[in-house]
Amino acid sequence: MLSGEDLRKVARYYRMPVQRVEVKRAADIKRLPNDILMSYAMAELELDSKSLAGMLKEEGKATINEWLRVFAEETADEVEQHMPPPDVVEKGEDAVKEWQDEHAMELVAAGRLPELPPGHSYSHPLELLANSLEIQFDFAYGRGRRGRGAELLVAKAEEKEHRYPSGREVEYWTLTGEVPSNVPLLEFGYSNVGKEGRHEIFVRQNFVTAVSALWSALRGTPEFSQYERRIFDLADNVRGIVIAHEIGEIELAKSGNAPEDPAEKELAAEKYARRFLEENGVAQDYYRLFHQLRAPPCPEEGNRNVSSIVMETL
């Protein structure tokens, strides 16, 4: 059985190097790759929205920039220790996989990495590892293999119920105590088929915290002044919007008509979510503010997500 410290070692092993971008304004925490480094910072420092908002208002953003520098350097140092030599890379993917297996076994033998559950290897797809980790931990999500595109998130999950203004109630799980690897802060939730065969919805509390902090730091600025007297309980409405999106994902899966392209699938789920929210009494201002706060700055530099596209249609 893996301990919490073991799990952190596993996550750090899969992390890829990223170079921070200096945070000059609050929105810069959403820029790639700052959003990945902020995901690490919020998980390990256990920040709340009030303290994060205060730092986002801080002149020069010195505290946040120091965090990002430290996490970027720590990640780079960790990755450098696990990079195959150039002569192995030249031999191709199979040679790299073999080297990674042997290297991981050496690290396990030296006590620097924990032994994985039976039948698992550090070069196996993270989807398989996540399935195994869910037996011990409440929630685990994995995608890809070690390298670019790999994501791993393990967290505690607490069952909750969200009530919409219409009176409709939806059960979901809130994720806390995260251990992330390469997971952007702006990734807000997940849905899957649980152990009992029913669809389950998961909402990242760190995402809710970050969006709430951004709102506290940015409210009153010209860009967000239109919402000043119309937003009351943002955090609760953020959860409701995430839940609606995940319901859209579930409905798409049930229909069998989900687009193969991930971005198109997200947009299709978002279209369903918007209709669902209107039907259940969520004010349009909350929906617009949610996506405005989530959309990364500088889209011309490739910093775009589904919220960026949604904002172009509102």
N, C-alpha and C positions, 0 to 999 in steps of 0.2 A: 504493500500500500504506500502511495506517495504522500509525504507530509506537505504542509503548506510551503515550507522552504524548498523541498524537492521540486514542487511545482514551479516556483519562481526560477529555479535553475533551468528547468526545461524551457520555460518561456524565453529566458534570456538567450538560450542556445539558438532558438529559431529567429531571433530578431535580426533584421538587416540594417546596415549602416545608413544613416540619413544625416544630411547637413542642415542645420537650423537656418532659418531666415530671421534676421533681427526683428523683434517685435517693437514697432514704433507706435502702433495704435492697437486698440483692443481687438479689432477684426483680424489682426495678423496671426492670432493663435489658431485661426481656421485655415491658414495657408499650408499647402503641402511643402515640406514634410512636418511643419510645426504641429499639425493636428495629431500626428502619430506620437511625437515627443510629449505633447500635452496629455495624451492618453496615458502614457507611462507616469507622468508627474502626478496626475490626479489619482491614479491607482495606488501609487506608492506613498504619496504624501497625505492621502485621504482628505482632500480639500472639500470645504463646504462652499456654497454659492456666495456667502457674505465675504469670506476671506479672499476668494478669487476675484470677486468684483472690486474689492479694495485695491488689489494689486493691478487690476486692469486700468484703474483710474490713476495709479501711481505715475508721477512724472518720470518719463524715461523708461518705465516698465523694467527697472533694473532687476527686481526679484525674479520675474518670469524669464527674462533673458538668461539669467544665471542658471535657472533650472534647466532650460533647454540646452544650454551649453554643456552642463554636467551630464545629462542623459544622452546627448549626442556623442560625447566623448566616451562614456561608459559603454555604449552600444558598439561604437567603432572598435574599442579595445577588445571587447568580447568576440566580435565577428572576426577580427584579424587572427585570433588564435585558432579559428576553425576553418580558415580558407585553405583549400587544397593547393599544393605547389603548382607552378605554371606547367611543368612537364606532365602532370596528371591531367590538368585541364585540356591540354593539347590532344590527349588520347580520346576525349569524348565523354559523353554523358555516363556511359556504363562505368568507365574508369573512375569518374568523380563519385558516383554512387558507392562503388566498392571502397574507395578511400574514406568517404564519410562514415560508412559502416565501421571500418577498422578504427578510425579516429575516435568515434563515439564509444566503441568498446574500450579503448585505452582510457578515455576520460571516466568511464564508469568504473573501471578497475582501480583508477587513482582516486575515486571518491569525489571527483569534480562534477560528475553528472549522476543522477539516480538511475537505477535500473528500471526500465519501462515494464509495464504489465506483460505477462507471457504472450508471445506471438507478435510483439511489436518491435520495430526498429526505428532509429532516429531518421532513417531515410524513407520510411513509409509515408504515404499520404496522411496529412493531418486530420482528414475526415475520420480515418480509422482510429487514430489516437483519441480523438474527441469522443467517439462512441464508447471507448473503453474508460475514459476518465469520468464520463457521466455516471458510471456505476458507483464511483467513490465521491465525486463532487456533484453539486446540484445541477450545474449547467456547464456544458463545454461545446464550443464551436470550433471547427477546424476547416481549413481550405488550402489545397495545394501541398507542395513538398517544400522542404527547406530551400530557400532562395527567394527570388523576386515573386511577389504574388501570394506568398504563404501568409496565412493569418491563423492565430490561435487565441481564443479567449475562454478563460475558465472563471466562473464566478459562483457566489452564493445566490440562491433564488428563494424569494419569499412570495407566497401566493397572496394576491390582493384582488380587489374588485373596484372597477372604475364605473362611476355613475355619470352618464351624460345628462345635459339639461332636459332632454326629453323624458328622462326617467329610465332609459335603457341601461342595464348593468352588464358589464363584460368582465369576465375573470381573466386575469393576466398574472405574470410573475415579474417582480422587480429584481433586477440584477445588481448586487452590491459586492464589495470585496473582490474586485476584478484582479485578474492576473492576465494582462494582454501582451500579445506579440504581433507587431505590425498592423494593429487595428486602429484606424483613425478615430479620433474623438467624435467626429460627426456621424459615425455609424450608430444609429439610434436604437435598433431593435432587431428581433429575430422571431421566426415562427417555425414550428415543426410539429410532427406527429409524436405525441408523448408515448410513454410506456403502456398506457391503457388504451391506445388507439385514437385518442381525441387530439384535436389540434390545440397547441399551446402557443401563447404569445408572451414574449419576453421584452422588457423595456430596460435599457441601460440607465441606471440612476446617475452615472457620471455624465451622460449626455444631458439629462434634465438639469443637473447642477450647472453644467457649463453654459447652457442656453440661458438659464435664469441669471447667472452672473453677467453674461454679455448684456442682457436687458438692463440690469441694474447699472452697469457701467455706461451704457449708451443712451438710456432714456433721457429725454430732454435735449439731445443733440438735434440739429436740423433734420437729419436723415430719419429720425424716429419720433419727431415731435407730434406727428399726426395721431400717435397711439396714446399719448400721455394720459388722457382722461378716460380712456376706453378699455384699458387692460387692468385686471384686478388679480386674478389668480393664474399667473402664467404657467407655473410648474404643473398644476393639475391639468390644464388644457394641453400642455405639451405632451403629457402622457396619453391623453385622449387622442391626439393627432397621430402619435406613433402607433397606438393600438389600431386606429382606423386603417392606417397604411398596411399593417400586418394582416388585418382582416381581408384587405384587398388582395394581398399575396395568397392567402388561403383560398379565397374564392376563385382566383385565377387557376390555382393548382387543381381545384375540384372540377373546373370547367374543362380542363384539358386543352385550353386555348392560350396558355401563357406563351408570350413571345420568347424565342430562344435568346435573343440579344438581351444581356442583363439590364442595360439602360432602358430599353423599350419595355421590359418587364416591370421595372421600377415605375416608369411613367404610367403604365396601364394600372398598376396597383394604386398609384396616386390619384388617378382619375376616379377610381372606385371610392377611395378614401374621401375625396372632396364631396362627392354625392352623399356618402354615409354621414359625414359631419353636418352637412346642411339639413339632412333628414332628422338628425338628432340634436338640433338646436345649438350647435357650436357657432359662435359669431365669426363672420368672415375675417374680422380684424385679427383674431387669434391665429387663423390659418395663414394669413399673409405674413404676420409678424414671425411666426415659426419659421417659415421658409426664408424670410429676409435675414433672420439671425443665423440660420444654418448655411446659407449660401456663402461660399468662400469669396474673398476679395480677389481682385486681379484675374478675372476670367481669361483675359488675353494671354496670360502666361500658362494656360492649361489648368488653372484652378477652377474646375467646374464640377458640379454634382447635380443630382436631380432637382434640388432646390433652386439652383441657378436657372434651370430650364423652366421650372414652375413660375418663378418670378417674372419671366419674360411673357407669360400668358395671363398674368393677373392685372 
